[in-house]
């Protein structure tokens, strides 16, 4: 299940029994996923991420899919005036905290970045007027 791009900033919390918790820890245990997260400080296509991380394109697609199931990577759209739009990905987290309590493990992922829709509108000259 792919996460939709988040337009509101704020924390995402996953607790025991939540598939997101396991998916996030599994992604963080994968060296290729960590490399992609390191490279995705700005929006990049899967091809650009593969090049930046020096991994095969097919591997990059699998890893991006895995990361898209977590709050760590968000998908956006790179608009092209010619109409050839492409999916692009950026890091969806600026900070993460793990808490160990009586109820098990809780993971809170913070995203304090700029609203991706507003950032796209500002950089492409899109206006509501």
C-alpha positions as semicolon CSV with decimal commas, in nm:
position;residue;x (nm);y (nm);z (nm)
1;X;0,000;0,000;0,000
2;X;0,163;0,320;-0,119
3;X;0,139;0,628;0,100
4;X;-0,013;0,934;-0,058
5;X;0,199;1,247;-0,065
6;X;0,149;1,442;0,254
7;X;0,040;1,802;0,208
8;X;0,019;1,882;0,578
9;X;0,331;1,871;0,786
10;X;0,343;1,703;1,120
11;X;0,436;1,381;1,291
12;X;0,341;1,029;1,185
13;X;0,321;0,775;1,467
14;X;0,335;0,398;1,429
15;X;0,283;0,155;1,716
16;X;0,291;-0,221;1,777
17;X;0,052;-0,399;1,542
18;X;0,082;-0,124;1,279
19;X;0,224;-0,249;0,948
20;X;0,398;0,087;0,904
21;X;0,618;0,018;1,206
22;X;0,757;-0,308;1,064
23;X;0,786;-0,166;0,711
24;X;0,980;0,136;0,839
25;X;1,227;-0,069;1,044
26;X;1,274;-0,315;0,753
27;X;1,347;-0,026;0,516
28;X;1,596;0,129;0,759
29;X;1,775;-0,207;0,787
30;X;1,832;-0,208;0,409
31;X;2,155;-0,032;0,296
32;X;2,009;0,059;-0,045
33;X;1,703;0,217;0,119
34;X;1,928;0,418;0,349
35;X;2,133;0,535;0,050
36;X;1,814;0,646;-0,128
37;X;1,700;0,836;0,181
38;X;2,038;1,006;0,195
39;X;2,014;1,112;-0,169
40;X;1,649;1,219;-0,158
41;X;1,704;1,553;0,015
42;X;1,557;1,713;-0,299
43;X;1,287;1,564;-0,525
44;X;1,434;1,304;-0,763
45;X;1,297;1,048;-1,006
46;X;1,372;0,681;-0,951
47;X;1,626;0,695;-1,234
48;X;1,801;0,991;-1,072
49;X;1,805;0,811;-0,736
50;X;1,952;0,499;-0,900
51;X;2,230;0,708;-1,054
52;X;2,297;0,902;-0,731
53;X;2,315;0,581;-0,526
54;X;2,500;0,376;-0,788
55;X;2,241;0,098;-0,783
56;X;2,063;-0,082;-1,067
57;X;1,744;0,086;-1,187
58;X;1,538;-0,229;-1,117
59;X;1,673;-0,232;-0,760
60;X;1,594;0,137;-0,720
61;X;1,232;0,077;-0,826
62;X;1,194;-0,201;-0,568
63;X;1,353;0,006;-0,292
64;X;1,149;0,318;-0,374
65;X;0,833;0,106;-0,363
66;X;0,938;-0,031;-0,023
67;X;1,016;0,318;0,110
68;X;0,688;0,456;-0,026
69;X;0,506;0,226;0,215
70;X;0,663;0,415;0,506
71;X;0,656;0,777;0,622
72;X;1,024;0,807;0,521
73;X;0,975;0,881;0,149
74;X;0,694;1,074;-0,018
75;X;0,592;1,074;-0,381
76;X;0,522;1,387;-0,580
77;X;0,484;1,476;-0,946
78;X;0,738;1,653;-1,162
79;X;0,528;1,859;-1,400
80;X;0,650;1,896;-1,757
81;X;0,509;2,165;-1,987
82;X;0,508;1,907;-2,267
83;X;0,276;1,687;-2,059
84;X;0,533;1,415;-1,983
85;X;0,495;1,421;-1,605
86;X;0,711;1,194;-1,387
87;X;0,690;1,063;-1,033
88;X;0,953;1,207;-0,806
89;X;1,043;1,120;-0,451
90;X;1,183;1,310;-0,157
91;X;1,262;1,235;0,201
92;X;0,942;1,253;0,405
93;X;1,114;1,274;0,739
94;X;1,342;1,521;0,909
95;X;1,358;1,341;1,242
96;X;1,250;1,011;1,398
97;X;1,217;0,893;1,757
98;X;1,175;0,542;1,895
99;X;1,008;0,500;2,232
100;X;1,010;0,177;2,430
101;X;0,721;0,150;2,673
102;X;0,486;-0,090;2,844
103;X;0,280;-0,113;2,524
104;X;0,583;-0,196;2,308
105;X;0,762;0,016;2,050
106;X;0,635;0,349;1,919
107;X;0,797;0,522;1,623
108;X;0,729;0,890;1,561
109;X;0,851;1,041;1,233
110;X;0,859;1,419;1,205
111;X;0,828;1,610;0,879
112;X;0,897;1,977;0,923
113;X;0,959;2,039;0,554
114;X;0,769;2,284;0,338
115;X;0,432;2,170;0,203
116;X;0,526;1,989;-0,121
117;X;0,221;2,116;-0,313
118;X;0,293;2,476;-0,216
119;X;0,662;2,434;-0,300
120;X;0,575;2,293;-0,643
121;X;0,336;2,580;-0,710
122;X;0,596;2,836;-0,609
123;X;0,876;2,689;-0,818
124;X;0,673;2,626;-1,133
125;X;0,484;2,954;-1,139
126;X;0,146;2,788;-1,086
127;X;-0,108;3,030;-0,948
128;X;-0,463;2,998;-0,824
129;X;-0,544;3,336;-0,981
